[in-house]
Amino acid sequence: MENKDYIQQLLHKYLQNTASEAETQELMTALQQSTDTKAWENMLLPVFENQQTPSNYQPQEWEPVINHILHSQSAPANIRRIPVFARIAAAAAVVISVAAGAWLFYNKPASRPLAQQPDKAPVSNKAMLTLADGRTIPLDSATAGLLATQGNANIQKGAGNALTYTGSNTTANAPLQFNTLSTPRGGQFQLALPDGSKVWLNAASSIRYPVSFAANERRVELQGEAYFEVKPDARAPFRVQSRSQNVEVLGTSFNVNDYTDEVAAKTTLLEGKVRVQEYLLTPGQQLIVQNNTATLVPNADIDQAVAWKNGSLDMRGLDVKALMRQITRLYDVEVVYEGTVPQGIYGGIIDPRKVYLSNIIEVLQSQGIRCRLEGSKLYVSSAK
């Protein structure tokens, strides 16, 4: 490896957040072009060992995430990986793969940049609850405990920022009362439905449901994306109605993605069985509905489908516009394209709950995607 000392200097400056844009580009180009992984390991280890462990480093939280990234069986075989050592595992924030290789970026999780620089904070627990009588409760600022009573149901916010319904019991003739849980851009929330089924609601999504279910059916309406863990009840099938799909559930774990700005709706099954249209899905399958045409994927990428629920943004195989739709929802920005839209397929895995938007912008710019954040608008263009 040529210029070993110089590369070490660049890496040290990058870890200290003092590298210029040109120096960062030079470092990443060297990483991409290198074919000697062992030489990189020997060269990088002394630099990492000299880094101080961040005060907020929680190894039990970060090491499984990093190990999953580095040892994912679904990763392309030609990706080159830089080893992550235990002392600095908390610093590994972004993995970007482009065409022939992969780059591992190091940055302290949720490391706030300088105040004068525009930025967007990581995803957090934010949601609005709309009651049957029209009252609204902002859940991110609500105190844990009893929030309201609707019929026979007690609505509570738990200490872990999950919404729960208890004590409900619907009779056959009682009219249903509906609540709606909605998340803004940059917000996610968890919900335990009256029957004990669990819902993870992604950003810019909403779910409408009765405060207590009917005796013969459990039906909810979804806009956006949610992950469900449904309690079995043969007497009352569970159904999810979204913009493009009607999913009938038979006690299972599955994900529904049906945003209005996405080109297709996707239902991905992890456990149990679900019926979508005329298709009966088994675990590991995904149904994609686009332009009223359904396509069954027999061996879907389950990890990618539920990455958001597990705290990750999996960008593998996305073009720029698909990637920007994700960033729009997670960081509450409006993307404006200037000139030519950057081409190519990009990828990577990040934790949007720990990474500021500026960290992602830095990575994208090193890939030839010029980004400029002004207020709530992210201007995107090709650097070429």
C-alpha positions as CSV (number, residue, x, y, z in Angstrom):
1,M,0.0,0.0,0.0
2,E,1.4,3.3,-1.1
3,N,1.5,6.4,1.2
4,K,0.6,4.4,4.3
5,D,1.5,7.2,6.7
6,Y,-0.5,9.7,4.7
7,I,-3.6,7.5,4.6
8,Q,-3.3,7.1,8.4
9,Q,-3.2,10.8,8.8
10,L,-6.4,11.1,6.7
11,L,-8.2,8.5,8.7
12,H,-7.2,10.2,12.0
13,K,-8.5,13.5,10.7
14,Y,-11.7,11.8,9.6
15,L,-12.3,10.2,13.0
16,Q,-11.7,13.6,14.6
17,N,-14.2,15.3,12.2
18,T,-11.5,17.6,10.9
19,A,-11.0,16.2,7.4
20,S,-12.0,18.4,4.5
21,E,-14.4,17.3,1.8
22,A,-11.5,16.7,-0.5
23,E,-9.6,14.7,2.1
24,T,-12.6,12.6,2.9
25,Q,-13.1,11.8,-0.8
26,E,-9.4,10.9,-1.1
27,L,-9.6,8.5,1.8
28,M,-12.8,6.8,0.5
29,T,-11.3,6.5,-2.9
30,A,-8.3,4.7,-1.5
31,L,-10.6,2.4,0.4
32,Q,-12.5,1.5,-2.7
33,Q,-9.5,0.9,-4.9
34,S,-7.6,-1.2,-2.4
35,T,-7.5,-4.9,-2.9
36,D,-5.3,-5.8,0.1
37,T,-7.7,-6.2,3.0
38,K,-4.9,-7.5,5.3
39,A,-2.8,-4.5,4.7
40,W,-5.7,-2.2,5.5
41,E,-6.3,-4.1,8.7
42,N,-2.7,-3.8,9.8
43,M,-2.6,-0.1,8.9
44,L,-6.0,0.8,10.5
45,L,-5.6,-1.0,13.8
46,P,-3.0,1.5,15.3
47,V,-5.3,4.4,14.4
48,F,-8.3,2.8,16.1
49,E,-6.4,1.8,19.2
50,N,-5.5,5.5,19.7
51,Q,-9.2,6.6,19.6
52,Q,-10.8,7.2,22.9
53,T,-14.0,5.2,23.6
54,P,-17.0,7.6,23.4
55,S,-18.6,8.2,26.8
56,N,-22.0,7.0,25.6
57,Y,-20.6,3.7,24.2
58,Q,-22.9,0.8,25.1
59,P,-21.3,-2.4,23.8
60,Q,-24.4,-4.5,24.4
61,E,-26.3,-2.2,22.2
62,W,-23.9,-1.5,19.4
63,E,-21.9,-4.7,18.9
64,P,-24.8,-6.9,17.7
65,V,-25.7,-4.2,15.2
66,I,-22.1,-4.0,13.9
67,N,-21.7,-7.7,13.8
68,H,-25.0,-8.0,11.8
69,I,-23.7,-5.5,9.3
70,L,-20.3,-7.0,8.9
71,H,-21.4,-10.7,8.8
72,S,-24.7,-10.4,6.9
73,Q,-25.2,-13.5,4.8
74,S,-27.1,-11.5,2.2
75,A,-24.2,-9.1,1.6
76,P,-22.6,-9.4,-1.9
77,A,-19.6,-11.6,-2.0
78,N,-17.3,-9.0,-3.5
79,I,-17.8,-6.4,-0.7
80,R,-14.6,-5.6,1.1
81,R,-15.0,-5.1,4.8
82,I,-12.8,-3.2,7.3
83,P,-12.9,-5.1,10.7
84,V,-14.6,-3.3,13.6
85,F,-12.8,-3.6,16.9
86,A,-14.6,-3.8,20.2
87,R,-13.2,-0.5,21.6
88,I,-14.6,1.5,18.8
89,A,-17.6,-0.5,17.8
90,A,-19.8,2.4,18.9
91,A,-18.2,4.6,16.3
92,A,-19.3,2.5,13.3
93,A,-22.4,4.3,12.0
94,V,-22.6,3.9,8.2
95,V,-21.9,1.2,5.7
96,I,-22.1,2.2,2.1
97,S,-21.7,-0.2,-0.8
98,V,-21.4,0.9,-4.4
99,A,-20.9,-1.3,-7.4
100,A,-17.5,-3.0,-6.8
101,G,-17.0,-2.5,-3.1
102,A,-18.1,-1.3,0.3
103,W,-16.9,1.5,2.5
104,L,-17.2,1.5,6.2
105,F,-17.6,5.0,7.7
106,Y,-16.9,5.8,11.3
107,N,-18.7,8.4,13.2
108,K,-19.8,8.8,16.8
109,P,-23.5,7.9,17.1
110,A,-25.8,10.9,17.3
111,S,-22.8,13.2,17.3
112,R,-24.3,16.6,16.9
113,P,-22.3,18.8,14.4
114,L,-21.5,22.4,14.9
115,A,-24.5,24.6,15.8
116,Q,-24.1,26.9,12.8
117,Q,-24.5,23.9,10.4
118,P,-28.0,23.0,9.3
119,D,-29.0,19.5,10.3
120,K,-31.8,17.1,11.2
121,A,-32.0,15.0,14.3
122,P,-32.3,11.2,14.3
123,V,-35.6,9.5,14.4
124,S,-37.4,9.5,17.7
125,N,-40.6,8.4,19.4
126,K,-43.2,10.9,18.1
127,A,-46.9,10.3,17.4
128,M,-50.3,11.9,17.7
129,L,-53.3,10.0,19.1
130,T,-56.8,11.1,17.8
131,L,-59.6,9.9,20.0
132,A,-63.1,8.9,18.9
133,D,-64.5,12.3,19.9
134,G,-61.9,14.2,17.9
135,R,-59.6,15.1,20.8
136,T,-55.9,14.8,20.1
137,I,-53.0,13.8,22.4
138,P,-49.4,14.4,21.4
139,L,-47.7,11.3,22.7
140,D,-44.1,12.4,22.6
141,S,-44.9,15.0,25.3
142,A,-47.6,13.1,27.2
143,T,-46.7,11.8,30.7
144,A,-46.6,8.0,31.1
145,G,-49.8,6.7,32.7
146,L,-53.6,6.8,31.9
147,L,-54.3,9.1,29.0
148,A,-58.0,8.6,28.4
149,T,-60.9,6.3,28.7
150,Q,-63.0,5.3,25.6
151,G,-65.9,3.1,26.3
152,N,-64.6,0.3,28.5
153,A,-61.1,0.7,27.3
154,N,-58.3,2.4,29.3
155,I,-55.7,4.1,27.1
156,Q,-52.2,4.2,28.7
157,K,-48.8,5.3,27.7
158,G,-46.1,3.0,29.1
159,A,-42.7,4.0,30.4
160,G,-41.2,2.6,27.2
161,N,-43.2,4.9,25.0
162,A,-45.7,2.3,23.9
163,L,-49.5,2.9,23.7
164,T,-51.7,0.2,25.3
165,Y,-55.4,-0.5,25.5
166,T,-56.7,-2.5,28.5
167,G,-60.1,-3.5,30.0
168,S,-62.0,-3.5,26.7
169,N,-64.9,-5.8,26.1
170,T,-67.2,-5.3,23.1
171,T,-70.7,-6.7,23.0
172,A,-72.3,-7.7,19.8
173,N,-74.6,-4.7,19.6
174,A,-72.2,-2.0,20.8
175,P,-71.2,0.6,18.2
176,L,-67.4,0.6,17.6
177,Q,-65.4,3.7,18.6
178,F,-62.2,4.3,16.5
179,N,-58.9,5.9,17.5
180,T,-56.1,6.8,15.1
181,L,-52.4,6.7,15.8
182,S,-50.3,8.8,13.4
183,T,-46.6,9.5,13.2
184,P,-45.0,12.5,11.5
185,R,-41.9,12.4,9.4
186,G,-39.0,11.6,11.7
187,G,-41.2,9.8,14.2
188,Q,-42.0,6.2,15.1
189,F,-44.2,4.6,17.8
190,Q,-45.4,1.3,19.2
191,L,-49.0,0.2,19.9
192,A,-50.6,-2.7,21.8
193,L,-54.1,-3.2,20.4
194,P,-57.1,-4.1,22.5
195,D,-56.6,-7.8,21.7
196,G,-53.0,-7.8,22.7
197,S,-51.6,-7.7,19.2
198,K,-48.6,-5.5,18.7
199,V,-47.9,-2.8,16.1
200,W,-44.7,-0.9,15.2
201,L,-45.7,2.2,13.2
202,N,-43.0,3.7,10.9
203,A,-42.5,7.3,10.1
204,A,-45.2,9.3,8.2
205,S,-47.8,6.6,8.8
206,S,-51.2,6.1,10.5
207,I,-53.3,3.3,11.8
208,R,-57.1,3.5,12.5
209,Y,-58.5,0.9,14.9
210,P,-61.5,0.3,17.2
211,V,-60.8,0.8,21.0
212,S,-62.3,-2.7,21.4
213,F,-62.8,-5.2,18.6
214,A,-66.0,-6.7,17.3
215,A,-66.7,-10.3,18.4
216,N,-66.3,-11.8,14.9
217,E,-63.6,-9.6,13.3
218,R,-60.5,-7.5,14.1
219,R,-60.0,-4.9,11.3
220,V,-57.6,-2.0,11.2
221,E,-56.8,0.5,8.5
222,L,-53.2,1.4,7.6
223,Q,-51.6,4.2,5.7
224,G,-47.8,4.0,5.3
225,E,-45.9,1.2,6.9
226,A,-46.3,-1.0,10.0
227,Y,-45.0,-4.3,11.4
228,F,-47.6,-6.5,13.1
229,E,-47.4,-9.3,15.6
230,V,-51.0,-10.6,15.8
231,K,-52.4,-12.8,18.5
232,P,-54.3,-15.8,17.1
233,D,-58.1,-15.9,17.4
234,A,-59.9,-18.2,15.0
235,R,-63.2,-16.7,15.9
236,A,-62.2,-13.2,14.9
237,P,-59.8,-13.0,11.9
238,F,-57.4,-10.0,11.8
239,R,-57.5,-7.9,8.7
240,V,-55.3,-5.0,7.6
241,Q,-56.8,-2.7,5.0
242,S,-54.3,-0.4,3.2
243,R,-54.4,1.7,0.1
244,S,-53.6,-1.2,-2.3
245,Q,-54.1,-4.4,-0.3
246,N,-56.4,-6.2,2.0
247,V,-54.4,-8.5,4.2
248,E,-56.2,-11.3,6.1
249,V,-54.1,-12.6,9.0
250,L,-54.2,-16.0,10.7
251,G,-52.1,-15.2,13.8
252,T,-48.7,-14.2,12.6
253,S,-45.8,-11.7,12.2
254,F,-45.6,-9.6,9.1
255,N,-44.8,-6.2,7.6
256,V,-47.0,-4.0,5.3
257,N,-45.4,-1.2,3.3
258,D,-48.0,0.8,1.4
259,Y,-46.9,4.5,1.2
260,T,-48.7,6.7,-1.3
261,D,-45.4,7.9,-2.8
262,E,-43.9,4.4,-3.3
263,V,-44.3,2.7,-6.7
264,A,-45.5,-0.6,-5.1
265,A,-47.1,-2.0,-2.0
266,K,-45.3,-4.9,-0.2
267,T,-46.5,-7.4,2.3
268,T,-43.7,-9.5,3.8
269,L,-44.4,-12.5,6.0
270,L,-42.1,-13.6,8.9
271,E,-44.2,-16.1,10.8
272,G,-47.6,-17.8,10.4
273,K,-49.8,-17.2,7.4
274,V,-51.5,-14.2,5.7
275,R,-53.8,-14.0,2.7
276,V,-53.5,-11.1,0.3
277,Q,-55.9,-11.2,-2.6
278,E,-55.8,-14.8,-3.9
279,Y,-52.3,-15.4,-2.5
280,L,-51.7,-17.4,0.7
281,L,-48.2,-16.4,1.9
282,T,-45.9,-18.6,3.9
283,P,-42.9,-17.4,6.0
284,G,-40.2,-15.8,3.9
285,Q,-42.5,-14.8,1.1
286,Q,-43.4,-11.3,-0.1
287,L,-46.2,-10.0,-2.2
288,I,-45.6,-6.9,-4.3
289,V,-48.6,-5.1,-5.8
290,Q,-47.9,-2.5,-8.5
291,N,-50.4,-1.1,-11.0
292,N,-53.0,-3.6,-9.8
293,T,-50.6,-6.5,-10.7
294,A,-49.4,-8.8,-7.9
295,T,-46.0,-10.5,-7.9
296,L,-45.1,-13.2,-5.4
297,V,-41.4,-13.2,-4.3
298,P,-40.8,-16.7,-2.9
299,N,-37.5,-15.9,-1.0
300,A,-37.8,-12.3,0.1
301,D,-35.1,-10.3,1.9
302,I,-36.8,-10.4,5.3
303,D,-34.0,-8.5,7.0
304,Q,-34.4,-5.6,4.6
305,A,-38.2,-5.6,4.9
306,V,-38.2,-5.2,8.7
307,A,-34.9,-3.3,9.1
308,W,-36.7,-0.1,10.1
309,K,-38.6,-1.9,12.9
310,N,-35.2,-3.2,14.2
311,G,-33.7,0.3,14.2
312,S,-32.0,0.3,10.8
313,L,-32.4,1.9,7.4
314,D,-31.4,-0.8,4.8
315,M,-30.7,1.0,1.6
316,R,-29.3,-1.9,-0.4
317,G,-30.3,-1.9,-4.0
318,L,-32.0,1.5,-4.0
319,D,-31.7,4.2,-6.6
320,V,-31.4,7.8,-5.6
321,K,-35.1,8.6,-5.7
322,A,-36.0,5.5,-3.7
323,L,-33.3,6.4,-1.2
324,M,-34.5,10.0,-0.9
325,R,-38.1,8.9,-0.3
326,Q,-36.8,7.1,2.8
327,I,-34.7,10.0,4.0
328,T,-37.7,12.3,3.5
329,R,-39.8,10.3,5.9
330,L,-37.1,9.6,8.5
331,Y,-35.7,13.1,8.7
332,D,-38.7,15.3,7.8
333,V,-37.2,17.0,4.8
334,E,-38.5,17.9,1.4
335,V,-36.2,16.7,-1.4
336,V,-35.6,19.1,-4.3
337,Y,-33.7,17.8,-7.4
338,E,-31.5,20.3,-9.2
339,G,-30.4,19.5,-12.7
340,T,-29.5,15.9,-13.5
341,V,-30.7,13.3,-10.9
342,P,-27.7,11.1,-9.9
343,Q,-27.8,7.7,-11.5
344,G,-26.8,4.3,-10.1
345,I,-27.7,1.8,-7.4
346,Y,-26.6,2.7,-3.9
347,G,-26.8,0.8,-0.7
348,G,-25.8,0.5,3.0
349,I,-27.2,0.2,6.5
350,I,-27.5,3.0,9.0
351,D,-29.2,3.5,12.3
352,P,-31.4,6.6,11.8
353,R,-32.1,6.7,15.5
354,K,-28.5,7.5,16.2
355,V,-27.2,9.3,13.0
356,Y,-27.9,12.9,12.1
357,L,-28.8,13.8,8.6
358,S,-25.4,15.6,8.1
359,N,-23.6,12.3,8.6
360,I,-25.6,10.7,5.8
361,I,-25.0,13.8,3.6
362,E,-21.3,13.4,4.1
363,V,-21.5,9.8,2.9
364,L,-23.7,10.6,-0.1
365,Q,-21.4,13.4,-1.3
366,S,-18.4,11.1,-1.3
367,Q,-20.5,8.9,-3.7
368,G,-21.0,11.8,-6.2
369,I,-24.4,12.9,-4.9
370,R,-24.3,16.6,-4.1
371,C,-26.6,17.5,-1.2
372,R,-27.3,20.9,0.4
373,L,-29.6,21.3,3.4
374,E,-31.4,24.6,3.7
375,G,-34.0,24.6,6.4
376,S,-36.3,21.7,5.7
377,K,-35.3,21.4,2.1
378,L,-32.6,19.0,0.9
379,Y,-31.3,20.0,-2.5
380,V,-29.9,17.0,-4.4
381,S,-27.9,16.9,-7.7
382,S,-25.2,15.1,-9.4
383,A,-21.6,16.2,-8.6
384,K,-20.5,15.3,-12.1
